[in-house]
Amino acid sequence: NPGCSSIDSVAIKVYPNPVNDILHIELTAAKENDRVKIEIINNIGQLIEEEEITFKNNQATLNTSNLQSGVYYLNLNGIRKRFVIVR
């Protein structure tokens, strides 16, 4: 159905990757000041952190300074993005 937006049409970008302290999240379908629940999952599938972030101009930031080096997954609306933390 043209013009009908679904979760499939949402694109998520995370950068920089690898990240040190601040991960930028870009969400194409975010509404202004949209609060979105995200999950951070480690590489063995454990939930590390759950947080609500606010998108402004389709962008949000996530402070990753409390996480150790390694591979993580950002889970947002059922879409999973891999990112690496390097210290």
PyMOL Python script that loads the backbone (N, CA, C, O; Angstrom):
from pymol import cmd

cmd.read_pdbstr("""\
ATOM      1  N   ASN A   1       0.842  -1.190   0.000  1.00  0.00           N
ATOM      2  CA  ASN A   1       0.000   0.000   0.000  1.00  0.00           C
ATOM      3  C   ASN A   1       0.879   1.242   0.000  1.00  0.00           C
ATOM      4  O   ASN A   1       1.496   1.544   1.022  1.00  0.00           O
ATOM      5  N   PRO A   2       0.957   1.966  -1.097  1.00  0.00           N
ATOM      6  CA  PRO A   2       1.825   3.153  -1.150  1.00  0.00           C
ATOM      7  C   PRO A   2       1.352   4.225  -0.178  1.00  0.00           C
ATOM      8  O   PRO A   2       0.152   4.426   0.011  1.00  0.00           O
ATOM      9  N   GLY A   3       2.296   4.898   0.423  1.00  0.00           N
ATOM     10  CA  GLY A   3       1.966   5.944   1.369  1.00  0.00           C
ATOM     11  C   GLY A   3       1.705   5.425   2.767  1.00  0.00           C
ATOM     12  O   GLY A   3       1.566   6.205   3.709  1.00  0.00           O
ATOM     13  N   CYS A   4       1.640   4.127   2.904  1.00  0.00           N
ATOM     14  CA  CYS A   4       1.424   3.537   4.218  1.00  0.00           C
ATOM     15  C   CYS A   4       2.782   3.212   4.818  1.00  0.00           C
ATOM     16  O   CYS A   4       3.526   2.402   4.265  1.00  0.00           O
ATOM     17  N   SER A   5       3.106   3.825   5.927  1.00  0.00           N
ATOM     18  CA  SER A   5       4.427   3.577   6.495  1.00  0.00           C
ATOM     19  C   SER A   5       4.357   2.398   7.454  1.00  0.00           C
ATOM     20  O   SER A   5       3.441   2.300   8.270  1.00  0.00           O
ATOM     21  N   SER A   6       5.315   1.526   7.348  1.00  0.00           N
ATOM     22  CA  SER A   6       5.393   0.385   8.250  1.00  0.00           C
ATOM     23  C   SER A   6       6.761   0.391   8.907  1.00  0.00           C
ATOM     24  O   SER A   6       7.641   1.170   8.540  1.00  0.00           O
ATOM     25  N   ILE A   7       6.921  -0.477   9.870  1.00  0.00           N
ATOM     26  CA  ILE A   7       8.203  -0.551  10.578  1.00  0.00           C
ATOM     27  C   ILE A   7       9.323  -0.940   9.616  1.00  0.00           C
ATOM     28  O   ILE A   7      10.486  -0.623   9.863  1.00  0.00           O
ATOM     29  N   ASP A   8       8.982  -1.629   8.514  1.00  0.00           N
ATOM     30  CA  ASP A   8       9.992  -2.048   7.544  1.00  0.00           C
ATOM     31  C   ASP A   8      10.648  -0.858   6.854  1.00  0.00           C
ATOM     32  O   ASP A   8      11.782  -0.953   6.383  1.00  0.00           O
ATOM     33  N   SER A   9       9.934   0.259   6.798  1.00  0.00           N
ATOM     34  CA  SER A   9      10.476   1.412   6.092  1.00  0.00           C
ATOM     35  C   SER A   9      11.372   2.274   6.990  1.00  0.00           C
ATOM     36  O   SER A   9      11.904   3.297   6.558  1.00  0.00           O
ATOM     37  N   VAL A  10      11.526   1.847   8.229  1.00  0.00           N
ATOM     38  CA  VAL A  10      12.373   2.597   9.152  1.00  0.00           C
ATOM     39  C   VAL A  10      13.824   2.186   8.948  1.00  0.00           C
ATOM     40  O   VAL A  10      14.157   1.001   8.986  1.00  0.00           O
ATOM     41  N   ALA A  11      14.676   3.169   8.734  1.00  0.00           N
ATOM     42  CA  ALA A  11      16.099   2.880   8.610  1.00  0.00           C
ATOM     43  C   ALA A  11      16.819   3.458   9.828  1.00  0.00           C
ATOM     44  O   ALA A  11      16.565   4.590  10.240  1.00  0.00           O
ATOM     45  N   ILE A  12      17.697   2.677  10.377  1.00  0.00           N
ATOM     46  CA  ILE A  12      18.463   3.114  11.548  1.00  0.00           C
ATOM     47  C   ILE A  12      19.935   3.113  11.191  1.00  0.00           C
ATOM     48  O   ILE A  12      20.451   2.147  10.630  1.00  0.00           O
ATOM     49  N   LYS A  13      20.604   4.205  11.522  1.00  0.00           N
ATOM     50  CA  LYS A  13      22.051   4.281  11.341  1.00  0.00           C
ATOM     51  C   LYS A  13      22.672   4.553  12.697  1.00  0.00           C
ATOM     52  O   LYS A  13      22.168   5.368  13.469  1.00  0.00           O
ATOM     53  N   VAL A  14      23.764   3.871  12.983  1.00  0.00           N
ATOM     54  CA  VAL A  14      24.528   4.158  14.201  1.00  0.00           C
ATOM     55  C   VAL A  14      25.965   4.483  13.800  1.00  0.00           C
ATOM     56  O   VAL A  14      26.563   3.783  12.984  1.00  0.00           O
ATOM     57  N   TYR A  15      26.500   5.530  14.369  1.00  0.00           N
ATOM     58  CA  TYR A  15      27.873   5.934  14.058  1.00  0.00           C
ATOM     59  C   TYR A  15      28.410   6.772  15.205  1.00  0.00           C
ATOM     60  O   TYR A  15      27.593   7.274  15.977  1.00  0.00           O
ATOM     61  N   PRO A  16      29.698   6.966  15.383  1.00  0.00           N
ATOM     62  CA  PRO A  16      30.759   6.238  14.672  1.00  0.00           C
ATOM     63  C   PRO A  16      30.790   4.785  15.115  1.00  0.00           C
ATOM     64  O   PRO A  16      30.298   4.443  16.190  1.00  0.00           O
ATOM     65  N   ASN A  17      31.359   3.950  14.295  1.00  0.00           N
ATOM     66  CA  ASN A  17      31.448   2.531  14.623  1.00  0.00           C
ATOM     67  C   ASN A  17      32.799   2.024  14.149  1.00  0.00           C
ATOM     68  O   ASN A  17      32.990   1.880  12.941  1.00  0.00           O
ATOM     69  N   PRO A  18      33.735   1.749  15.025  1.00  0.00           N
ATOM     70  CA  PRO A  18      33.620   1.632  16.479  1.00  0.00           C
ATOM     71  C   PRO A  18      33.439   2.976  17.179  1.00  0.00           C
ATOM     72  O   PRO A  18      33.820   4.028  16.665  1.00  0.00           O
ATOM     73  N   VAL A  19      32.842   2.903  18.370  1.00  0.00           N
ATOM     74  CA  VAL A  19      32.514   4.096  19.136  1.00  0.00           C
ATOM     75  C   VAL A  19      33.330   4.107  20.427  1.00  0.00           C
ATOM     76  O   VAL A  19      33.739   3.057  20.925  1.00  0.00           O
ATOM     77  N   ASN A  20      33.560   5.301  20.959  1.00  0.00           N
ATOM     78  CA  ASN A  20      34.241   5.414  22.233  1.00  0.00           C
ATOM     79  C   ASN A  20      33.224   5.776  23.309  1.00  0.00           C
ATOM     80  O   ASN A  20      32.869   4.922  24.122  1.00  0.00           O
ATOM     81  N   ASP A  21      32.744   7.024  23.337  1.00  0.00           N
ATOM     82  CA  ASP A  21      31.852   7.466  24.412  1.00  0.00           C
ATOM     83  C   ASP A  21      30.427   7.802  23.980  1.00  0.00           C
ATOM     84  O   ASP A  21      29.483   7.561  24.731  1.00  0.00           O
ATOM     85  N   ILE A  22      30.262   8.355  22.782  1.00  0.00           N
ATOM     86  CA  ILE A  22      28.943   8.805  22.350  1.00  0.00           C
ATOM     87  C   ILE A  22      28.577   8.142  21.028  1.00  0.00           C
ATOM     88  O   ILE A  22      29.258   8.316  20.018  1.00  0.00           O
ATOM     89  N   LEU A  23      27.491   7.380  21.055  1.00  0.00           N
ATOM     90  CA  LEU A  23      26.984   6.733  19.849  1.00  0.00           C
ATOM     91  C   LEU A  23      25.841   7.585  19.307  1.00  0.00           C
ATOM     92  O   LEU A  23      24.910   7.922  20.038  1.00  0.00           O
ATOM     93  N   HIS A  24      25.914   7.928  18.029  1.00  0.00           N
ATOM     94  CA  HIS A  24      24.847   8.693  17.385  1.00  0.00           C
ATOM     95  C   HIS A  24      23.896   7.728  16.706  1.00  0.00           C
ATOM     96  O   HIS A  24      24.318   6.787  16.034  1.00  0.00           O
ATOM     97  N   ILE A  25      22.613   7.970  16.889  1.00  0.00           N
ATOM     98  CA  ILE A  25      21.587   7.112  16.310  1.00  0.00           C
ATOM     99  C   ILE A  25      20.722   7.978  15.408  1.00  0.00           C
ATOM    100  O   ILE A  25      20.208   9.016  15.827  1.00  0.00           O
ATOM    101  N   GLU A  26      20.569   7.540  14.166  1.00  0.00           N
ATOM    102  CA  GLU A  26      19.750   8.265  13.207  1.00  0.00           C
ATOM    103  C   GLU A  26      18.586   7.364  12.824  1.00  0.00           C
ATOM    104  O   GLU A  26      18.781   6.205  12.459  1.00  0.00           O
ATOM    105  N   LEU A  27      17.391   7.896  12.908  1.00  0.00           N
ATOM    106  CA  LEU A  27      16.192   7.113  12.653  1.00  0.00           C
ATOM    107  C   LEU A  27      15.358   7.849  11.627  1.00  0.00           C
ATOM    108  O   LEU A  27      14.888   8.953  11.900  1.00  0.00           O
ATOM    109  N   THR A  28      15.159   7.267  10.448  1.00  0.00           N
ATOM    110  CA  THR A  28      14.499   8.014   9.371  1.00  0.00           C
ATOM    111  C   THR A  28      13.051   8.342   9.677  1.00  0.00           C
ATOM    112  O   THR A  28      12.543   9.361   9.209  1.00  0.00           O
ATOM    113  N   ALA A  29      12.373   7.504  10.453  1.00  0.00           N
ATOM    114  CA  ALA A  29      10.936   7.730  10.656  1.00  0.00           C
ATOM    115  C   ALA A  29      10.609   8.337  12.010  1.00  0.00           C
ATOM    116  O   ALA A  29       9.452   8.321  12.430  1.00  0.00           O
ATOM    117  N   ALA A  30      11.598   8.865  12.691  1.00  0.00           N
ATOM    118  CA  ALA A  30      11.334   9.430  14.019  1.00  0.00           C
ATOM    119  C   ALA A  30      10.547  10.725  13.897  1.00  0.00           C
ATOM    120  O   ALA A  30      10.817  11.555  13.029  1.00  0.00           O
ATOM    121  N   LYS A  31       9.579  10.882  14.772  1.00  0.00           N
ATOM    122  CA  LYS A  31       8.862  12.148  14.824  1.00  0.00           C
ATOM    123  C   LYS A  31       9.637  13.075  15.756  1.00  0.00           C
ATOM    124  O   LYS A  31      10.443  12.625  16.571  1.00  0.00           O
ATOM    125  N   GLU A  32       9.386  14.342  15.628  1.00  0.00           N
ATOM    126  CA  GLU A  32      10.070  15.314  16.474  1.00  0.00           C
ATOM    127  C   GLU A  32       9.798  15.019  17.945  1.00  0.00           C
ATOM    128  O   GLU A  32       8.650  14.828  18.348  1.00  0.00           O
ATOM    129  N   ASN A  33      10.838  14.984  18.722  1.00  0.00           N
ATOM    130  CA  ASN A  33      10.758  14.714  20.157  1.00  0.00           C
ATOM    131  C   ASN A  33      10.118  13.359  20.469  1.00  0.00           C
ATOM    132  O   ASN A  33       9.493  13.185  21.516  1.00  0.00           O
ATOM    133  N   ASP A  34      10.278  12.422  19.568  1.00  0.00           N
ATOM    134  CA  ASP A  34       9.814  11.057  19.791  1.00  0.00           C
ATOM    135  C   ASP A  34      10.665  10.399  20.867  1.00  0.00           C
ATOM    136  O   ASP A  34      11.894  10.429  20.807  1.00  0.00           O
ATOM    137  N   ARG A  35      10.001   9.804  21.851  1.00  0.00           N
ATOM    138  CA  ARG A  35      10.728   9.034  22.860  1.00  0.00           C
ATOM    139  C   ARG A  35      10.648   7.569  22.464  1.00  0.00           C
ATOM    140  O   ARG A  35       9.565   7.017  22.267  1.00  0.00           O
ATOM    141  N   VAL A  36      11.804   6.959  22.353  1.00  0.00           N
ATOM    142  CA  VAL A  36      11.865   5.582  21.878  1.00  0.00           C
ATOM    143  C   VAL A  36      12.628   4.743  22.890  1.00  0.00           C
ATOM    144  O   VAL A  36      13.664   5.160  23.406  1.00  0.00           O
ATOM    145  N   LYS A  37      12.102   3.556  23.166  1.00  0.00           N
ATOM    146  CA  LYS A  37      12.802   2.662  24.089  1.00  0.00           C
ATOM    147  C   LYS A  37      13.826   1.854  23.312  1.00  0.00           C
ATOM    148  O   LYS A  37      13.518   1.247  22.287  1.00  0.00           O
ATOM    149  N   ILE A  38      15.047   1.860  23.819  1.00  0.00           N
ATOM    150  CA  ILE A  38      16.093   1.068  23.185  1.00  0.00           C
ATOM    151  C   ILE A  38      16.660   0.086  24.196  1.00  0.00           C
ATOM    152  O   ILE A  38      16.592   0.299  25.407  1.00  0.00           O
ATOM    153  N   GLU A  39      17.216  -0.984  23.675  1.00  0.00           N
ATOM    154  CA  GLU A  39      17.896  -1.970  24.503  1.00  0.00           C
ATOM    155  C   GLU A  39      19.306  -2.141  23.981  1.00  0.00           C
ATOM    156  O   GLU A  39      19.546  -2.127  22.774  1.00  0.00           O
ATOM    157  N   ILE A  40      20.236  -2.304  24.910  1.00  0.00           N
ATOM    158  CA  ILE A  40      21.607  -2.635  24.531  1.00  0.00           C
ATOM    159  C   ILE A  40      21.856  -4.060  24.983  1.00  0.00           C
ATOM    160  O   ILE A  40      21.675  -4.407  26.150  1.00  0.00           O
ATOM    161  N   ILE A  41      22.275  -4.875  24.031  1.00  0.00           N
ATOM    162  CA  ILE A  41      22.469  -6.305  24.278  1.00  0.00           C
ATOM    163  C   ILE A  41      23.923  -6.635  23.981  1.00  0.00           C
ATOM    164  O   ILE A  41      24.482  -6.162  22.992  1.00  0.00           O
ATOM    165  N   ASN A  42      24.540  -7.451  24.841  1.00  0.00           N
ATOM    166  CA  ASN A  42      25.931  -7.811  24.579  1.00  0.00           C
ATOM    167  C   ASN A  42      26.012  -8.958  23.578  1.00  0.00           C
ATOM    168  O   ASN A  42      24.988  -9.461  23.116  1.00  0.00           O
ATOM    169  N   ASN A  43      27.240  -9.369  23.244  1.00  0.00           N
ATOM    170  CA  ASN A  43      27.394 -10.348  22.165  1.00  0.00           C
ATOM    171  C   ASN A  43      26.982 -11.765  22.551  1.00  0.00           C
ATOM    172  O   ASN A  43      26.994 -12.657  21.703  1.00  0.00           O
ATOM    173  N   ILE A  44      26.616 -11.989  23.817  1.00  0.00           N
ATOM    174  CA  ILE A  44      26.079 -13.306  24.168  1.00  0.00           C
ATOM    175  C   ILE A  44      24.582 -13.211  24.492  1.00  0.00           C
ATOM    176  O   ILE A  44      24.000 -14.115  25.092  1.00  0.00           O
ATOM    177  N   GLY A  45      23.974 -12.084  24.077  1.00  0.00           N
ATOM    178  CA  GLY A  45      22.526 -11.972  24.146  1.00  0.00           C
ATOM    179  C   GLY A  45      21.950 -11.473  25.460  1.00  0.00           C
ATOM    180  O   GLY A  45      20.734 -11.496  25.649  1.00  0.00           O
ATOM    181  N   GLN A  46      22.805 -11.021  26.374  1.00  0.00           N
ATOM    182  CA  GLN A  46      22.296 -10.507  27.655  1.00  0.00           C
ATOM    183  C   GLN A  46      21.896  -9.049  27.512  1.00  0.00           C
ATOM    184  O   GLN A  46      22.583  -8.260  26.864  1.00  0.00           O
ATOM    185  N   LEU A  47      20.773  -8.706  28.126  1.00  0.00           N
ATOM    186  CA  LEU A  47      20.325  -7.313  28.141  1.00  0.00           C
ATOM    187  C   LEU A  47      21.188  -6.542  29.130  1.00  0.00           C
ATOM    188  O   LEU A  47      21.202  -6.848  30.322  1.00  0.00           O
ATOM    189  N   ILE A  48      21.901  -5.550  28.638  1.00  0.00           N
ATOM    190  CA  ILE A  48      22.820  -4.765  29.465  1.00  0.00           C
ATOM    191  C   ILE A  48      22.121  -3.518  29.994  1.00  0.00           C
ATOM    192  O   ILE A  48      22.278  -3.150  31.158  1.00  0.00           O
ATOM    193  N   GLU A  49      21.355  -2.879  29.132  1.00  0.00           N
ATOM    194  CA  GLU A  49      20.783  -1.585  29.474  1.00  0.00           C
ATOM    195  C   GLU A  49      19.484  -1.384  28.707  1.00  0.00           C
ATOM    196  O   GLU A  49      19.347  -1.801  27.557  1.00  0.00           O
ATOM    197  N   GLU A  50      18.542  -0.741  29.367  1.00  0.00           N
ATOM    198  CA  GLU A  50      17.293  -0.344  28.725  1.00  0.00           C
ATOM    199  C   GLU A  50      17.145   1.143  28.972  1.00  0.00           C
ATOM    200  O   GLU A  50      17.327   1.607  30.098  1.00  0.00           O
ATOM    201  N   GLU A  51      16.821   1.881  27.949  1.00  0.00           N
ATOM    202  CA  GLU A  51      16.782   3.322  28.117  1.00  0.00           C
ATOM    203  C   GLU A  51      15.767   3.927  27.163  1.00  0.00           C
ATOM    204  O   GLU A  51      15.531   3.396  26.078  1.00  0.00           O
ATOM    205  N   GLU A  52      15.168   5.037  27.567  1.00  0.00           N
ATOM    206  CA  GLU A  52      14.332   5.791  26.640  1.00  0.00           C
ATOM    207  C   GLU A  52      15.147   6.971  26.147  1.00  0.00           C
ATOM    208  O   GLU A  52      15.720   7.720  26.938  1.00  0.00           O
ATOM    209  N   ILE A  53      15.192   7.126  24.838  1.00  0.00           N
ATOM    210  CA  ILE A  53      15.933   8.249  24.278  1.00  0.00           C
ATOM    211  C   ILE A  53      14.968   9.107  23.479  1.00  0.00           C
ATOM    212  O   ILE A  53      13.945   8.628  22.988  1.00  0.00           O
ATOM    213  N   THR A  54      15.308  10.371  23.357  1.00  0.00           N
ATOM    214  CA  THR A  54      14.467  11.325  22.636  1.00  0.00           C
ATOM    215  C   THR A  54      15.135  11.698  21.325  1.00  0.00           C
ATOM    216  O   THR A  54      16.309  12.068  21.292  1.00  0.00           O
ATOM    217  N   PHE A  55      14.377  11.596  20.251  1.00  0.00           N
ATOM    218  CA  PHE A  55      14.899  11.966  18.937  1.00  0.00           C
ATOM    219  C   PHE A  55      14.540  13.408  18.618  1.00  0.00           C
ATOM    220  O   PHE A  55      13.410  13.846  18.836  1.00  0.00           O
ATOM    221  N   LYS A  56      15.510  14.132  18.104  1.00  0.00           N
ATOM    222  CA  LYS A  56      15.312  15.502  17.650  1.00  0.00           C
ATOM    223  C   LYS A  56      15.923  15.569  16.256  1.00  0.00           C
ATOM    224  O   LYS A  56      17.082  15.199  16.067  1.00  0.00           O
ATOM    225  N   ASN A  57      15.155  16.034  15.287  1.00  0.00           N
ATOM    226  CA  ASN A  57      15.595  16.029  13.883  1.00  0.00           C
ATOM    227  C   ASN A  57      16.063  14.641  13.465  1.00  0.00           C
ATOM    228  O   ASN A  57      17.076  14.494  12.781  1.00  0.00           O
ATOM    229  N   ASN A  58      15.313  13.625  13.885  1.00  0.00           N
ATOM    230  CA  ASN A  58      15.612  12.225  13.542  1.00  0.00           C
ATOM    231  C   ASN A  58      16.919  11.711  14.133  1.00  0.00           C
ATOM    232  O   ASN A  58      17.417  10.669  13.708  1.00  0.00           O
ATOM    233  N   GLN A  59      17.484  12.427  15.109  1.00  0.00           N
ATOM    234  CA  GLN A  59      18.755  11.999  15.672  1.00  0.00           C
ATOM    235  C   GLN A  59      18.706  11.960  17.193  1.00  0.00           C
ATOM    236  O   GLN A  59      17.997  12.730  17.840  1.00  0.00           O
ATOM    237  N   ALA A  60      19.482  11.038  17.733  1.00  0.00           N
ATOM    238  CA  ALA A  60      19.623  10.937  19.179  1.00  0.00           C
ATOM    239  C   ALA A  60      21.033  10.474  19.477  1.00  0.00           C
ATOM    240  O   ALA A  60      21.727   9.949  18.606  1.00  0.00           O
ATOM    241  N   THR A  61      21.451  10.674  20.724  1.00  0.00           N
ATOM    242  CA  THR A  61      22.767  10.190  21.117  1.00  0.00           C
ATOM    243  C   THR A  61      22.625   9.276  22.321  1.00  0.00           C
ATOM    244  O   THR A  61      21.688   9.394  23.109  1.00  0.00           O
ATOM    245  N   LEU A  62      23.565   8.378  22.439  1.00  0.00           N
ATOM    246  CA  LEU A  62      23.577   7.422  23.529  1.00  0.00           C
ATOM    247  C   LEU A  62      24.968   7.443  24.135  1.00  0.00           C
ATOM    248  O   LEU A  62      25.964   7.266  23.432  1.00  0.00           O
ATOM    249  N   ASN A  63      25.034   7.659  25.439  1.00  0.00           N
ATOM    250  CA  ASN A  63      26.326   7.662  26.121  1.00  0.00           C
ATOM    251  C   ASN A  63      26.735   6.218  26.388  1.00  0.00           C
ATOM    252  O   ASN A  63      26.043   5.485  27.095  1.00  0.00           O
ATOM    253  N   THR A  64      27.866   5.821  25.815  1.00  0.00           N
ATOM    254  CA  THR A  64      28.344   4.443  25.967  1.00  0.00           C
ATOM    255  C   THR A  64      29.588   4.360  26.843  1.00  0.00           C
ATOM    256  O   THR A  64      30.254   3.325  26.881  1.00  0.00           O
ATOM    257  N   SER A  65      29.906   5.454  27.552  1.00  0.00           N
ATOM    258  CA  SER A  65      31.155   5.480  28.321  1.00  0.00           C
ATOM    259  C   SER A  65      31.151   4.494  29.488  1.00  0.00           C
ATOM    260  O   SER A  65      32.211   4.151  30.010  1.00  0.00           O
ATOM    261  N   ASN A  66      29.957   4.033  29.904  1.00  0.00           N
ATOM    262  CA  ASN A  66      29.881   3.093  31.023  1.00  0.00           C
ATOM    263  C   ASN A  66      30.018   1.636  30.572  1.00  0.00           C
ATOM    264  O   ASN A  66      30.036   0.731  31.406  1.00  0.00           O
ATOM    265  N   LEU A  67      30.115   1.407  29.271  1.00  0.00           N
ATOM    266  CA  LEU A  67      30.219   0.046  28.747  1.00  0.00           C
ATOM    267  C   LEU A  67      31.669  -0.318  28.468  1.00  0.00           C
ATOM    268  O   LEU A  67      32.478   0.538  28.110  1.00  0.00           O
ATOM    269  N   GLN A  68      31.987  -1.588  28.632  1.00  0.00           N
ATOM    270  CA  GLN A  68      33.344  -2.049  28.356  1.00  0.00           C
ATOM    271  C   GLN A  68      33.535  -2.255  26.865  1.00  0.00           C
ATOM    272  O   GLN A  68      32.569  -2.301  26.104  1.00  0.00           O
ATOM    273  N   SER A  69      34.798  -2.380  26.452  1.00  0.00           N
ATOM    274  CA  SER A  69      35.101  -2.678  25.053  1.00  0.00           C
ATOM    275  C   SER A  69      34.417  -3.966  24.648  1.00  0.00           C
ATOM    276  O   SER A  69      34.287  -4.888  25.452  1.00  0.00           O
ATOM    277  N   GLY A  70      33.982  -4.029  23.410  1.00  0.00           N
ATOM    278  CA  GLY A  70      33.369  -5.254  22.919  1.00  0.00           C
ATOM    279  C   GLY A  70      32.312  -4.995  21.879  1.00  0.00           C
ATOM    280  O   GLY A  70      32.106  -3.865  21.434  1.00  0.00           O
ATOM    281  N   VAL A  71      31.637  -6.077  21.498  1.00  0.00           N
ATOM    282  CA  VAL A  71      30.585  -6.021  20.484  1.00  0.00           C
ATOM    283  C   VAL A  71      29.231  -5.963  21.191  1.00  0.00           C
ATOM    284  O   VAL A  71      28.968  -6.730  22.117  1.00  0.00           O
ATOM    285  N   TYR A  72      28.382  -5.048  20.742  1.00  0.00           N
ATOM    286  CA  TYR A  72      27.052  -4.876  21.322  1.00  0.00           C
ATOM    287  C   TYR A  72      26.028  -4.761  20.212  1.00  0.00           C
ATOM    288  O   TYR A  72      26.364  -4.550  19.046  1.00  0.00           O
ATOM    289  N   TYR A  73      24.775  -4.904  20.600  1.00  0.00           N
ATOM    290  CA  TYR A  73      23.666  -4.728  19.656  1.00  0.00           C
ATOM    291  C   TYR A  73      22.695  -3.727  20.239  1.00  0.00           C
ATOM    292  O   TYR A  73      22.352  -3.783  21.419  1.00  0.00           O
ATOM    293  N   LEU A  74      22.262  -2.818  19.401  1.00  0.00           N
ATOM    294  CA  LEU A  74      21.257  -1.844  19.768  1.00  0.00           C
ATOM    295  C   LEU A  74      19.942  -2.366  19.218  1.00  0.00           C
ATOM    296  O   LEU A  74      19.820  -2.602  18.016  1.00  0.00           O
ATOM    297  N   ASN A  75      18.970  -2.545  20.078  1.00  0.00           N
ATOM    298  CA  ASN A  75      17.675  -3.066  19.670  1.00  0.00           C
ATOM    299  C   ASN A  75      16.659  -1.934  19.766  1.00  0.00           C
ATOM    300  O   ASN A  75      16.433  -1.389  20.846  1.00  0.00           O
ATOM    301  N   LEU A  76      16.051  -1.584  18.644  1.00  0.00           N
ATOM    302  CA  LEU A  76      15.120  -0.466  18.597  1.00  0.00           C
ATOM    303  C   LEU A  76      13.946  -0.866  17.714  1.00  0.00           C
ATOM    304  O   LEU A  76      14.126  -1.122  16.523  1.00  0.00           O
ATOM    305  N   ASN A  77      12.761  -0.921  18.279  1.00  0.00           N
ATOM    306  CA  ASN A  77      11.563  -1.314  17.509  1.00  0.00           C
ATOM    307  C   ASN A  77      11.757  -2.636  16.779  1.00  0.00           C
ATOM    308  O   ASN A  77      11.261  -2.810  15.665  1.00  0.00           O
ATOM    309  N   GLY A  78      12.467  -3.559  17.391  1.00  0.00           N
ATOM    310  CA  GLY A  78      12.664  -4.858  16.766  1.00  0.00           C
ATOM    311  C   GLY A  78      13.761  -4.896  15.721  1.00  0.00           C
ATOM    312  O   GLY A  78      14.027  -5.946  15.135  1.00  0.00           O
ATOM    313  N   ILE A  79      14.400  -3.763  15.483  1.00  0.00           N
ATOM    314  CA  ILE A  79      15.524  -3.717  14.540  1.00  0.00           C
ATOM    315  C   ILE A  79      16.804  -3.733  15.361  1.00  0.00           C
ATOM    316  O   ILE A  79      16.942  -2.987  16.330  1.00  0.00           O
ATOM    317  N   ARG A  80      17.730  -4.584  14.967  1.00  0.00           N
ATOM    318  CA  ARG A  80      18.960  -4.742  15.735  1.00  0.00           C
ATOM    319  C   ARG A  80      20.154  -4.233  14.936  1.00  0.00           C
ATOM    320  O   ARG A  80      20.353  -4.616  13.784  1.00  0.00           O
ATOM    321  N   LYS A  81      20.941  -3.370  15.559  1.00  0.00           N
ATOM    322  CA  LYS A  81      22.131  -2.818  14.916  1.00  0.00           C
ATOM    323  C   LYS A  81      23.353  -3.193  15.740  1.00  0.00           C
ATOM    324  O   LYS A  81      23.356  -3.048  16.962  1.00  0.00           O
ATOM    325  N   ARG A  82      24.382  -3.669  15.072  1.00  0.00           N
ATOM    326  CA  ARG A  82      25.620  -4.062  15.746  1.00  0.00           C
ATOM    327  C   ARG A  82      26.543  -2.850  15.843  1.00  0.00           C
ATOM    328  O   ARG A  82      26.689  -2.089  14.887  1.00  0.00           O
ATOM    329  N   PHE A  83      27.166  -2.681  17.018  1.00  0.00           N
ATOM    330  CA  PHE A  83      28.197  -1.654  17.147  1.00  0.00           C
ATOM    331  C   PHE A  83      29.300  -2.161  18.049  1.00  0.00           C
ATOM    332  O   PHE A  83      29.090  -3.056  18.867  1.00  0.00           O
ATOM    333  N   VAL A  84      30.474  -1.582  17.893  1.00  0.00           N
ATOM    334  CA  VAL A  84      31.660  -2.018  18.628  1.00  0.00           C
ATOM    335  C   VAL A  84      32.158  -0.871  19.469  1.00  0.00           C
ATOM    336  O   VAL A  84      32.233   0.266  19.004  1.00  0.00           O
ATOM    337  N   ILE A  85      32.505  -1.171  20.725  1.00  0.00           N
ATOM    338  CA  ILE A  85      33.088  -0.163  21.607  1.00  0.00           C
ATOM    339  C   ILE A  85      34.573  -0.443  21.750  1.00  0.00           C
ATOM    340  O   ILE A  85      34.986  -1.566  22.039  1.00  0.00           O
ATOM    341  N   VAL A  86      35.361   0.589  21.544  1.00  0.00           N
ATOM    342  CA  VAL A  86      36.813   0.464  21.665  1.00  0.00           C
ATOM    343  C   VAL A  86      37.277   1.476  22.711  1.00  0.00           C
ATOM    344  O   VAL A  86      36.953   2.661  22.632  1.00  0.00           O
ATOM    345  N   ARG A  87      38.025   1.001  23.672  1.00  0.00           N
ATOM    346  CA  ARG A  87      38.562   1.889  24.711  1.00  0.00           C
ATOM    347  C   ARG A  87      40.038   2.091  24.507  1.00  0.00           C
ATOM    348  O   ARG A  87      40.676   2.808  25.279  1.00  0.00           O
TER     349      ARG A  87
END
""", "prot")
cmd.dss("prot")
cmd.show_as("cartoon", "prot")
cmd.util.cbc("prot")
cmd.orient("prot")
